[in-house]
Amino acid sequence: MKLLNLLCLLPFMASCGSGHSDTEGLLSADLREQIKHPSKVALQDEIESVEYIPLETTGDPASLLDGVSEYALTSKYIYISPVKEQRIVQFDRKGRFVKTLIPFGQGPGEFSNMLVGMQADEKKNRLYLFCANQIGVYTLDGEFIENLMHEYPIVYQRMVGDDRLASVAFPYVPFQAGSYGLGIFTGKGDTIAVKNDFSSPLVSPAKRGLTIGLAVTYSEQQNTLLFKMGANDTVFRVSGEKIFPACVLKLQNSDKEVVRSLDATDFSSLREKFGGDGDIFVSDLFETPQSYYFRCRYNRGNYVASVDKKTGKALAEKCVQPEDIFKLSGANLLFGMLGTRSYNDFPIWGRMDGEELVQLITPYELSLYEGREGVSVPDELKGVNEDSNPVFIVYKLRKN
């Protein structure tokens, strides 16, 4: 299951930005100013075409999905991990059901640990199933290769090069108690680099660690991870060899938000919403060749902000949110329609897959948005009903 989104359920521009690089040459942008004066981001300028891929249902009960907790795409196939019934289901890129590729269980070739991520590598013919303390390695046809075991519990992990794994440690383990924060490891678990120097004078060294106040994504175009935690404004990039800053967001959050994002002994955010009304909590992010995109929580609403990679220009847009975050999570753990309406007034959020932005929506999620003011549903989605499987929407982006 996509554990990172589950952990973030509880909490969960616009005028032109005056973004610029700081004295060290690092790209920076004032997101707070843009979120306070929102209009729309400019994602429409990057979209060249759209493809709709409804996942079919057949007479085989294995084709029925209660939702999607995790997925991976290749040029030929779509791999799905359903929400409730743990298994890996295979569809082709037209949405036709193929089979249950990898069952959940203790048998040969099956997987038995809670899934926190999945990644397909078409060049190497590999499908990786990331669990809390091991990686199941399969071919793209489901043939079991090996289990890679590791001692470090993870909340997010991806392959970022030959024998290189970029990892985010499991929250609520203080760094001094053995947690590493961000890490780069070999398949055998050998350490290449770690980062656990996130700090603030507001939190003692003994309490510093990761909490649920973080956002992370895999960037296939650069074969790296992008990572942000709530205790500081820096977005970090994790490659196969090093961890380094990518850009800075000027959020100007309160001391309380910094403490709750860094104090690994404070579990209050698991019981109540994350961040105060005046704080900006970045819950998700992705990057295109042209821009960084951030999904943010601010004053009980959700926003999408963008930062142009060349100029630092920032824009922000308030999302349509038809229900509270808990009901939206029940509709889709990936919050596929909690995004920007800058392209034909249909809410968009997703992940980059090569040069394509991939969005996943469910019938129930779509029903919550239909008829909402300012939301337009494409004709291709008007036939989706409550008995339908989820739908993938693939946006081909223009090259720089």
For each residue, the residues with C-beta under 8 A, 3 or more apart:
1: 6 69 70 81 83 86 114 115 116 333
2: 5 6 69 70 116 117 333 334
3: 6 7 114 116 155 156
4: 7 8 116 155 156 168 214 216
5: 2 8 9 329 333 334 335
6: 1 2 3 9 333
7: 3 4 10 155 171 212
8: 4 5 11 12 212 215 274 283 284
9: 5 6 12 325 326 329
10: 7 212 269 270 271 272 273 274
11: 8 212 213 269 273 274 275 281 283 297 325
12: 8 9 273 274 281 283 297 302 325 329 335
13: 17 31 33 34 35 37 38 39 41 305 306 314 315 316 317
14: 17 34 35 37 38 39 40 41 314 315 316 317
15: 33 34 37 39
16: 313 315
17: 13 14 29 30 33 34 307 312 313 314 315
18: 30 33 314
19: 27 28 29 30 307 308 311 312 313 314
20: 28 312
21: 24 25 26 27 28 312
22: 25 26 28 248
23:
24: 21
25: 21 22
26: 21 22 245 247 248
27: 19 21 246 247 248 307 309 312
28: 19 20 21 22 247 248 249 250 312
29: 17 19 34 247 248 249 250 307 312 313 314
30: 17 18 19 33 34 250 314
31: 13 34 35 249 250 251 280 294 296 305 307 314 316
32: 35 36 250 251 252 280
33: 13 15 17 18 30 36 37 250 314
34: 13 14 15 17 29 30 31 37 38 305 314 315 316
35: 13 14 31 32 38 280 296 298 303 305 316
36: 32 33
37: 13 14 15 33 34 316
38: 13 14 34 35 303 316 317 318
39: 13 14 15 315 316 317
40: 14 315 317 340 341 342
41: 13 14 293 304 305 306 315 316 317 340 342
42: 45 46 291 306 315 342
43: 46 47 293 306 340 342 343 348
44: 47 342 343 344
45: 42 398
46: 42 43 288 289 290 291 397 398
47: 43 44 50 343 357 395 396 397 398
48: 395 396 397 398
49: 395 396
50: 47 378 393 394 395 396
51: 393 394 396
52: 378 380 381 391 392 393
53: 78 93 94 95 391 392 393 394
54: 95 384 388 389 391 392
55: 63 65 78 80 91 95 97 389 390 391 392
56: 63 91 95 96 97 389
57: 63 64 97 387 388 389
58: 63 97
59:
60: 63 97
61: 64
62: 89 97 99 100
63: 55 56 57 58 60 89 97 389
64: 57 61 389
65: 55 68 80 82 89 389 390
66: 82 83 84 85
67: 82 83 84 332 333 362 390
68: 65 71 80 81 82 83 332 333 334 360 362 390
69: 1 2 81 82 83 115 333
70: 1 2 80 81 115 116 117 118
71: 68 78 79 80 81 118 360
72: 78 79 118 119 120 127
73: 77 78 79 93 120 353 358 392
74: 77 79 93 120 122 140
75: 93 122
76: 92 93 140
77: 73 74 90 91 92 93 98 120 140
78: 53 55 71 72 73 90 91 92 93 95 392
79: 71 72 73 74 88 89 90 101 118 120 127
80: 55 65 68 70 71 88 89 90 91
81: 1 68 69 70 71 86 87 88 89 115 118
82: 65 66 67 68 69 85 86 87 89
83: 1 66 67 68 69 333
84: 66 67
85: 66 82 104
86: 1 81 82 104 111 114 115
87: 81 82 100 102 103 104
88: 79 80 81 100 101 102 111 118 127 129 142
89: 62 63 65 79 80 81 82 97 99 100 101
90: 77 78 79 80 98 99 100 101 142
91: 55 56 77 78 80 95 96 97 98
92: 76 77 78 95 96 98
93: 53 73 74 75 76 77 78
94: 53
95: 53 54 55 56 78 91 92 392
96: 56 91 92
97: 55 56 57 58 60 62 63 89 91
98: 77 90 91 92 101
99: 62 89 90
100: 62 87 88 89 90 103
101: 79 88 89 90 98 141 142
102: 87 88 109 110 111 129 136 138 142
103: 87 100 107 110
104: 85 86 87 110 111 112
105: 110 112
106: 110 112
107: 103 110
108: 144
109: 102 138 142 143 144
110: 102 103 104 105 106 107
111: 86 88 102 104 115 129 131 136
112: 104 105 106
113: 131 132 133 134
114: 1 3 86 131 132
115: 1 69 70 81 86 111 118 129 130 131
116: 1 2 3 4 70 130 131 132 154 155 156 157
117: 2 70 128 129 130 156 157 158
118: 70 71 72 79 81 88 115 127 128 129 130
119: 72 127 128 130 158 159 218
120: 72 73 74 77 79 126 127 128 140
121: 124 125 126 127 128 159
122: 74 75 125 140
123:
124: 121
125: 121 122 139 140
126: 120 121 137 138 139 140 145
127: 72 79 88 118 119 120 121 137 138 139 140 142
128: 117 118 119 120 121 135 136 137 138 158 159
129: 88 102 111 115 117 118 135 136 137 138
130: 115 116 117 118 119 135 154 156 157 158
131: 111 113 114 115 116 134 135 136
132: 113 114 116 153 154 170
133: 113 149 150 151 152 153 154
134: 113 131 147 148 149 150
135: 128 129 130 131 147 148 150 157 165 187
136: 102 111 128 129 131 144 147
137: 126 127 128 129 144 145 146 147 148
138: 102 109 126 127 128 129 142 143 144 145
139: 125 126 127 142 143 145
140: 74 76 77 120 122 125 126 127
141: 101
142: 88 90 101 102 109 127 138 139
143: 109 138 139
144: 108 109 136 137 138
145: 126 137 138 139
146: 137
147: 134 135 136 137
148: 134 135 137 187 188 189
149: 133 134 189
150: 133 134 135 154 185 189
151: 133 189
152: 133 167 169 180 183 185 189
153: 132 133 169 170 173
154: 116 130 132 133 150 157 167 168 169 170
155: 3 4 7 116 168 169 170 171 210
156: 3 4 116 117 130 167 168 216 225
157: 116 117 130 135 154 165 166 167 168
158: 117 119 128 130 165 166 218 225
159: 119 121 128 164 165
160: 164 165 166 184 223 224 225 238 239 240
161: 164 223 239 240 241
162: 240
163: 186 187
164: 159 160 161 184 185 186 192 240 241
165: 135 157 158 159 160 184 185 186 187
166: 157 158 160 182 183 184 224 225 238 239 240
167: 152 154 156 157 180 182 183 184 185
168: 4 154 155 156 157 181 182 183 210 214 216 225 227
169: 152 153 154 155 173 179 180 181 182 183 210
170: 132 153 154 155 173 179 210
171: 7 155 209 210 211 212 214 264
172: 209 210 211 264 265 267
173: 153 169 170 177 178 179 209 210 264
174: 177 179 206 207 208 209 264 265
175: 179 180 181 196 198 205 208 209 264
176: 205 206 208
177: 173 174 209
178: 173
179: 169 170 173 174 175 196 209 210 264
180: 152 167 169 175 183 194 195 196
181: 168 169 175 194 195 196 197 198 209 210
182: 166 167 168 169 194 195 196 225 227 236 238 243
183: 152 166 167 168 169 180 191 193 194 195
184: 160 164 165 166 167 191 192 193 194 238 239 240 241 242 243
185: 150 152 164 165 167 189 190 191 192
186: 163 164 165 189 190 192
187: 135 148 163 165
188: 148
189: 148 149 150 151 152 185 186
190: 185 186
191: 183 184 185 194
192: 164 184 185 186 240 241
193: 183 184 241 242 243
194: 180 181 182 183 184 191 243
195: 180 181 182 183 198 236 243
196: 175 179 180 181 182 208
197: 181
198: 175 181 195 208 210 229 231 232 262
199: 203 205 208 262
200: 203 208 231 232 258 259 262
201:
202: 255 258 259 262
203: 199 200 207 208 231 258 259 262 263
204: 207 208
205: 175 176 199 208
206: 174 176
207: 174 203 204 262 263 264 265 266
208: 174 175 176 196 198 199 200 203 204 205 262 263 264
209: 171 172 173 174 175 177 179 181 262 263 264
210: 155 168 169 170 171 172 173 179 181 198 214 229 264
211: 171 172 214 229 230 260 261 262 263 264 266 269
212: 7 8 10 11 171 269 270 274
213: 11 229 230 231 257 260 261 262 269 274 275 281
214: 4 168 171 210 211 227 228 229 230 261
215: 8 227 228 229 282 283 284 285 294 295
216: 4 156 168 225 226 227 228 285
217: 225 226 284 285 286 287 351
218: 119 158 224 225 351
219: 222 223 224 225 226 237 286 287 352
220: 223 352 353 354
221: 287 289 352 354 355
222: 219 237 239 287
223: 160 161 219 220 239 240
224: 160 166 218 219 237 238 239
225: 156 158 160 166 168 182 216 217 218 219 237 238
226: 216 217 219 235 236 237 238 246 285 286 287 292
227: 168 182 214 215 216 235 236 237 238
228: 214 215 216 234 235 236 249 282 285 294
229: 198 210 211 213 214 215 232 261 262
230: 211 213 214 253 257 258 260 261 262 274 275 281 282
231: 198 200 203 213 258 261 262
232: 198 200 229 258
233: 248 249 250 251
234: 228 245 247 248 249
235: 226 227 228 245 246 247 248 249 285 292
236: 182 195 226 227 228 243 244 245 246
237: 219 222 224 225 226 227 243 244 245 246
238: 160 166 182 184 224 225 226 227 242 243
239: 160 161 166 184 222 223 224 242 243 244
240: 160 161 162 164 166 184 192 223
241: 161 164 184 192 193
242: 184 193 238 239
243: 182 184 193 194 195 236 237 238 239
244: 236 237 239
245: 26 234 235 236 237 248
246: 27 226 235 236 237 292
247: 26 27 28 29 234 235 292 307 309
248: 22 26 27 28 29 233 234 235 245
249: 28 29 31 228 233 234 235 282 294 307
250: 28 29 30 31 32 33 233
251: 31 32 233 279 280 282
252: 32
253: 230 257 258 275 279 280
254: 257 258 276 278 279
255: 202 258 259
256: 259 260 276 279
257: 213 230 253 254 260 261 275 276 279 281
258: 200 202 203 230 231 232 253 254 255 261 262
259: 200 202 203 255 256 262 263 266
260: 211 213 230 256 257 263 266 268 269 274 275
261: 211 213 214 229 230 231 257 258
262: 198 199 200 202 203 207 208 209 211 213 229 230 231 258 259
263: 203 207 208 209 211 259 260 266
264: 171 172 173 174 175 179 207 208 209 210 211
265: 172 174 207
266: 207 211 259 260 263 269
267: 172 270 271
268: 260 271 272
269: 10 11 211 212 213 260 266 272 273 274
270: 10 212 267
271: 10 267 268
272: 10 268 269
273: 10 11 12 269
274: 8 10 11 12 212 213 230 260 269 281 297
275: 11 213 230 253 257 260 279 280 281 297
276: 254 256 257 279
277: 298 299 300
278: 254 299
279: 251 253 254 256 257 275 276 298
280: 31 32 35 251 253 275 296 297 298
281: 11 12 213 230 257 274 275 296 297 298
282: 215 228 230 249 251 285 294 295 296
283: 8 11 12 215 295 296 297
284: 8 215 217 294 295 335 349
285: 215 216 217 226 228 235 282 292 293 294 295
286: 217 219 226 292 293 350 351 352 357
287: 217 219 221 222 226 291 292 293 309 352
288: 46 291 293 352 357 397
289: 46 221 355 397 399 400
290: 46 308 309 310 400
291: 42 46 287 288 306 307 308 309
292: 226 235 246 247 285 286 287 306 307 309
293: 41 43 285 286 287 288 304 305 306 340
294: 31 215 228 249 282 284 285 304 305 306 307
295: 215 282 283 284 285 302 303 304 319 335 338 339 349
296: 31 35 280 281 282 283 302 303 304 305 316
297: 11 12 274 275 280 281 283 300 301 302 303
298: 35 277 279 280 281 301 302 303
299: 277 278
300: 277 297
301: 297 298 318 319 321
302: 12 295 296 297 298 318 319 321 338
303: 35 38 295 296 297 298 316 317 318 319
304: 41 293 294 295 296 316 317 319 339 340 349
305: 13 31 34 35 41 293 294 296 314 315 316 317
306: 13 41 42 43 291 292 293 294 314 315 316
307: 17 19 27 29 31 247 249 291 292 294 312 313 314
308: 19 290 291 311 312 313 314
309: 27 247 287 290 291 292
310: 290
311: 19 308
312: 17 19 20 21 27 28 29 307 308
313: 16 17 19 29 307 308
314: 13 14 17 18 19 29 30 31 33 34 305 306 307 308
315: 13 14 16 17 34 39 40 41 42 305 306
316: 13 14 31 34 35 37 38 39 41 296 303 304 305 306
317: 13 14 38 39 40 41 303 304 305 340 341 342
318: 38 301 302 303
319: 295 301 302 303 304 338 339 340 347
320: 341 347 369 372 374 375
321: 301 302 324 325 328 338
322: 328 368 369 372
323: 327 328 331 368
324: 321 327 328
325: 9 11 12 321 328 329
326: 9 329 330
327: 323 324 330 331 368
328: 321 322 323 324 325 331 332 335 338 365 368
329: 5 9 12 325 326 332 333 335
330: 326 327 364
331: 323 327 328 362 364 365 368
332: 67 68 328 329 335 336 337 360 361 362 364 365 390
333: 1 2 5 6 67 68 69 83 329
334: 2 5 68 360
335: 5 12 284 295 328 329 332 338 339 349
336: 332 339 349 350 359 360 361 362 365
337: 332 347 348 349 361 365 366 368 369
338: 295 302 319 321 328 335 347 349
339: 295 304 319 335 336 347 348 349 350 359
340: 40 41 43 293 304 317 319 343 347 348 349
341: 40 317 320 345 346 347 348 374 375 376
342: 40 41 42 43 44 317 348
343: 43 44 47 340 346 348 395
344: 44 376 378
345: 341 374 375 376
346: 341 343 375 376 377 378
347: 319 320 337 338 339 340 341 369 375
348: 43 337 339 340 341 342 343 357 359 393 395
349: 284 295 304 335 336 337 338 339 340 359
350: 286 336 339 357 358 359 360 393 395
351: 217 218 286 357 358
352: 219 220 221 286 287 288 355 356 357 358
353: 73 220 356 357 358 394
354: 220 221
355: 221 289 352 396 397 399
356: 352 353 394 395 396 397
357: 47 286 288 348 350 351 352 353 394 395 397
358: 73 350 351 352 353 392 393 394 395
359: 336 339 348 349 350 392 393 394 395
360: 68 71 332 334 336 350 390 391 392 393
361: 332 336 337 365 366 381 390 391 393
362: 67 68 331 332 336 365 366 390 391
363: 366 367 384 385 386 387 388 390 391
364: 330 331 332 367 368 386
365: 328 331 332 336 337 361 362 368 369
366: 337 361 362 363 369 370 377 381 384 391
367: 363 364 370 386
368: 322 323 327 328 331 337 364 365
369: 320 322 337 347 365 366 372 375 377
370: 366 367 375 377
371: 375
372: 320 322 369 375
373:
374: 320 341 345
375: 320 341 345 346 347 369 370 371 372
376: 341 344 345 346
377: 346 366 369 370 381 382
378: 50 52 344 346 381 382
379: 382
380: 52 383
381: 52 361 366 377 378 384 391
382: 377 378 379
383: 380
384: 54 363 366 381 388 391
385: 363 388
386: 363 364 367
387: 57 363
388: 54 57 363 384 385 391
389: 54 55 56 57 63 64 65
390: 55 65 67 68 332 360 361 362 363
391: 52 53 54 55 360 361 362 363 366 381 384 388
392: 52 53 54 55 73 78 95 358 359 360
393: 50 51 52 53 348 350 358 359 360 361
394: 50 51 53 353 356 357 358 359
395: 47 48 49 50 343 348 350 356 357 358 359
396: 47 48 49 50 51 355 356
397: 46 47 48 288 289 355 356 357
398: 45 46 47 48
399: 289 355
400: 289 290
